[in-house]
Amino acid sequence: MGSRSLALSRRVLIVAFLVVGLAGETCNAKDESTKCTSSCGNIHNISYPFRLKHDPKHCGNVKYTLSCENDIPLVDVPSSGRYYVQAINYHNQTIRLVDPGLQNNNCSSMPRNFLPGLRFPYYIDNTRGSPLSTPIFYIMCSNPVNSSLYVETAPCLNTSATSLVQQKTYSYVKVGAMAVGDLNRGCSVESASVLLNYSKDYTPSYKSIHSALMYGFELKVDWPYEKCQGQWTSNSKCFPHTIPGT
């Protein structure tokens, strides 16, 4: 009887040891993912949940992978495209991006991508539902438009007719949300983007708008909660659901 009780006690101790050991091993793997720090170009603190494409597998979260090409950090935003990464704010959980179609000191360059409807893990609105950045619409008109809502893009964007039969067009941008009545007759929206630094307190030129586009725009990052993902927790400790071999 005593030997059976002793054997049972030993089995209980072994099971308890396996629970603690395996839980600690899994949680340590998660802890390791938060300790990695990488750099690329002007971004020197790439850390959890972000990671670079060629970082060790245990670093960061694969859904927040950045690329580093020619010492330039880039991110692929789902349903939109690839952008240059200008800054990551780990406190506010935001990321500042610039469209790769834009060129510094070249106001004839235009955004290449469009932000239709973003999805995980990047969003245009903050946690309170307010937009972090301001939309900008590129508008083409068949006739000149005299409106305080429109900013003429000439001479940056050349819209001259290239032949005698081609009708001359007029190019504008509108900064801010587009209401139904904001689009004049004979005008159409050709493209759209977003910018961060914009003030309605002055009458902007397209060059100043282009400079604001070059500074970039912010997106909210849906930060992951993975402390013990796939496991159950007790007193801030991680435990596997099952123990192999028991």
C-alpha positions as CSV (number, residue, x, y, z in Angstrom):
1,M,0.0,0.0,0.0
2,G,2.8,2.4,0.9
3,S,4.7,1.6,-2.3
4,R,1.6,2.3,-4.4
5,S,1.0,5.7,-2.7
6,L,4.7,6.6,-3.2
7,A,4.5,5.6,-6.9
8,L,1.3,7.7,-7.3
9,S,2.9,10.7,-5.6
10,R,5.9,10.4,-7.9
11,R,3.6,10.4,-11.0
12,V,1.8,13.5,-9.7
13,L,5.1,15.3,-9.2
14,I,6.3,14.3,-12.7
15,V,3.1,15.7,-14.3
16,A,3.3,18.9,-12.3
17,F,7.0,19.3,-13.3
18,L,6.0,18.8,-17.0
19,V,3.2,21.4,-16.8
20,V,5.5,24.0,-15.3
21,G,8.4,23.1,-17.6
22,L,6.4,23.1,-20.9
23,A,4.6,26.3,-19.9
24,G,7.8,28.0,-19.1
25,E,9.3,26.9,-22.4
26,T,6.4,28.2,-24.5
27,C,6.2,31.5,-22.6
28,N,10.0,31.9,-22.9
29,A,9.6,31.6,-26.7
30,K,7.0,34.4,-26.6
31,D,9.3,36.5,-24.4
32,E,12.2,36.0,-26.9
33,S,10.0,37.5,-29.7
34,T,9.7,40.7,-27.7
35,K,13.5,41.1,-27.1
36,C,14.5,41.3,-30.8
37,T,15.5,44.7,-32.2
38,S,16.4,45.4,-35.8
39,S,17.2,48.5,-37.9
40,C,16.8,49.6,-41.5
41,G,17.6,53.0,-42.8
42,N,16.2,55.7,-40.6
43,I,14.3,53.3,-38.4
44,H,16.5,52.1,-35.6
45,N,14.1,50.5,-33.2
46,I,12.2,47.9,-35.1
47,S,10.9,45.7,-32.4
48,Y,7.8,43.6,-31.3
49,P,5.3,43.2,-32.9
50,F,7.3,44.3,-36.0
51,R,10.1,42.4,-37.5
52,L,12.3,42.4,-40.7
53,K,11.8,39.8,-43.3
54,H,15.1,38.1,-42.7
55,D,15.1,38.3,-38.9
56,P,15.2,35.0,-36.9
57,K,11.9,33.2,-36.9
58,H,11.3,33.8,-33.2
59,C,11.4,37.6,-33.6
60,G,8.2,39.7,-33.7
61,N,5.0,38.6,-35.3
62,V,4.9,37.4,-38.9
63,K,1.8,39.5,-39.6
64,Y,3.8,42.7,-38.9
65,T,6.8,41.9,-41.2
66,L,8.7,44.8,-42.8
67,S,11.1,44.6,-45.8
68,C,14.4,46.4,-46.0
69,E,15.5,47.1,-49.6
70,N,18.5,49.4,-50.4
71,D,18.4,50.5,-46.7
72,I,14.8,51.6,-47.1
73,P,12.1,50.1,-44.7
74,L,8.9,49.1,-46.5
75,V,5.6,47.6,-45.5
76,D,2.9,45.9,-47.6
77,V,-0.5,47.3,-46.5
78,P,-3.2,44.7,-47.3
79,S,-5.7,45.8,-50.0
80,S,-3.6,48.9,-50.8
81,G,0.1,48.4,-51.7
82,R,3.7,48.9,-50.6
83,Y,4.8,52.0,-48.7
84,Y,8.0,53.5,-47.3
85,V,8.0,53.4,-43.5
86,Q,9.0,56.8,-42.0
87,A,8.4,56.2,-38.3
88,I,6.8,53.7,-35.9
89,N,5.3,55.1,-32.7
90,Y,5.2,52.3,-30.2
91,H,3.4,54.4,-27.6
92,N,0.5,55.6,-29.8
93,Q,0.6,52.3,-31.8
94,T,0.8,54.1,-35.1
95,I,2.9,53.9,-38.2
96,R,3.8,56.8,-40.6
97,L,4.0,55.9,-44.3
98,V,4.9,57.6,-47.6
99,D,3.6,56.5,-51.0
100,P,6.6,55.3,-53.1
101,G,5.3,57.2,-56.2
102,L,6.1,60.5,-54.6
103,Q,9.5,62.1,-55.1
104,N,11.1,64.8,-52.9
105,N,11.4,68.2,-54.6
106,N,9.4,66.9,-57.6
107,C,5.8,68.2,-57.3
108,S,4.9,66.5,-60.6
109,S,5.2,63.1,-58.9
110,M,2.0,61.5,-57.7
111,P,0.9,58.8,-55.3
112,R,0.9,55.4,-56.7
113,N,-1.4,53.6,-54.3
114,F,-4.9,54.1,-53.0
115,L,-6.3,53.4,-49.6
116,P,-9.9,52.0,-50.3
117,G,-10.9,49.9,-47.3
118,L,-8.0,48.9,-45.0
119,R,-8.0,45.7,-43.0
120,F,-6.1,44.0,-40.2
121,P,-3.6,45.0,-38.9
122,Y,-3.7,48.7,-40.3
123,Y,-6.6,51.1,-40.0
124,I,-7.1,54.8,-41.0
125,D,-9.1,55.6,-37.8
126,N,-7.8,55.7,-34.3
127,T,-9.3,53.9,-31.3
128,R,-12.0,56.6,-30.9
129,G,-13.1,56.3,-34.5
130,S,-11.5,59.6,-35.7
131,P,-9.4,59.6,-38.9
132,L,-5.7,60.0,-38.2
133,S,-5.0,61.5,-41.6
134,T,-6.8,63.7,-44.2
135,P,-8.0,62.4,-47.6
136,I,-6.9,64.2,-50.7
137,F,-8.6,63.8,-54.1
138,Y,-7.1,64.3,-57.5
139,I,-9.7,65.8,-59.8
140,M,-9.7,66.3,-63.6
141,C,-12.2,68.8,-65.2
142,S,-13.1,69.6,-68.7
143,N,-13.5,73.3,-67.9
144,P,-11.8,75.7,-65.5
145,V,-13.2,75.6,-62.0
146,N,-13.4,78.6,-59.6
147,S,-14.0,77.1,-56.2
148,S,-12.4,77.6,-52.8
149,L,-12.6,73.8,-52.4
150,Y,-10.2,73.1,-55.3
151,V,-6.5,73.8,-55.4
152,E,-5.0,74.1,-58.9
153,T,-2.1,71.6,-59.5
154,A,-0.4,73.6,-62.4
155,P,2.4,74.0,-63.1
156,C,3.3,70.8,-61.2
157,L,1.0,68.6,-63.1
158,N,0.9,69.3,-66.9
159,T,-2.6,68.8,-68.4
160,S,-2.0,70.4,-71.8
161,A,-3.6,68.8,-74.8
162,T,-1.1,66.6,-76.7
163,S,-2.9,66.9,-80.1
164,L,-5.3,69.3,-81.9
165,V,-8.2,66.9,-81.4
166,Q,-7.6,66.3,-77.7
167,Q,-9.5,68.5,-75.4
168,K,-7.6,70.5,-72.8
169,T,-8.2,69.4,-69.2
170,Y,-7.7,71.1,-65.9
171,S,-6.2,69.4,-62.9
172,Y,-7.1,70.1,-59.2
173,V,-6.9,68.6,-55.8
174,K,-9.4,68.7,-53.0
175,V,-8.2,68.2,-49.5
176,G,-10.7,66.8,-47.0
177,A,-13.7,64.6,-47.2
178,M,-15.6,64.6,-50.5
179,A,-19.4,65.4,-50.3
180,V,-21.8,64.7,-53.1
181,G,-22.1,68.3,-54.1
182,D,-18.3,69.0,-54.0
183,L,-17.7,67.5,-57.5
184,N,-18.4,70.1,-60.2
185,R,-20.1,69.2,-63.4
186,G,-17.6,68.1,-66.0
187,C,-15.2,66.9,-63.3
188,S,-14.2,63.4,-62.2
189,V,-12.0,62.0,-59.4
190,E,-8.9,60.4,-61.0
191,S,-7.1,59.3,-57.8
192,A,-7.0,59.7,-54.1
193,S,-4.5,59.5,-51.2
194,V,-4.1,60.8,-47.6
195,L,-1.8,63.2,-45.8
196,L,-1.1,64.0,-42.2
197,N,0.1,67.6,-41.9
198,Y,-2.7,69.8,-43.2
199,S,-4.2,73.0,-41.9
200,K,-7.3,74.8,-43.1
201,D,-6.0,78.1,-41.6
202,Y,-4.2,79.1,-44.8
203,T,-4.8,78.8,-48.6
204,P,-2.4,76.1,-49.7
205,S,-0.6,75.8,-53.0
206,Y,-0.2,72.4,-54.6
207,K,3.5,72.6,-53.8
208,S,2.7,72.8,-50.1
209,I,0.2,70.0,-50.4
210,H,2.9,67.9,-52.1
211,S,5.3,68.6,-49.3
212,A,2.7,67.4,-46.8
213,L,2.3,64.2,-48.9
214,M,6.1,63.7,-48.7
215,Y,5.9,63.9,-44.9
216,G,3.5,61.0,-45.0
217,F,0.3,59.8,-43.2
218,E,-0.4,57.8,-40.2
219,L,-2.3,54.5,-39.8
220,K,-3.4,52.9,-36.6
221,V,-1.8,49.5,-35.9
222,D,-4.0,46.8,-34.3
223,W,-1.5,45.6,-31.7
224,P,-1.6,41.9,-31.1
225,Y,-2.4,40.3,-27.7
226,E,-0.3,37.2,-27.6
227,K,0.9,36.7,-24.1
228,C,-0.2,33.1,-24.0
229,Q,-1.8,32.6,-27.4
230,G,-3.2,29.1,-27.8
231,Q,-2.8,28.3,-24.1
232,W,-4.6,28.9,-20.9
233,T,-3.4,31.3,-18.2
234,S,-3.3,31.3,-14.4
235,N,-1.8,34.1,-12.3
236,S,-0.1,35.6,-15.4
237,K,1.5,32.3,-16.3
238,C,1.1,30.2,-19.4
239,F,0.1,26.6,-19.5
240,P,-0.5,24.2,-22.4
241,H,-3.9,22.7,-22.9
242,T,-2.5,19.2,-23.2
243,I,0.7,17.5,-22.1
244,P,2.2,15.1,-24.6
245,G,2.6,11.5,-23.3
246,T,0.2,11.9,-20.4
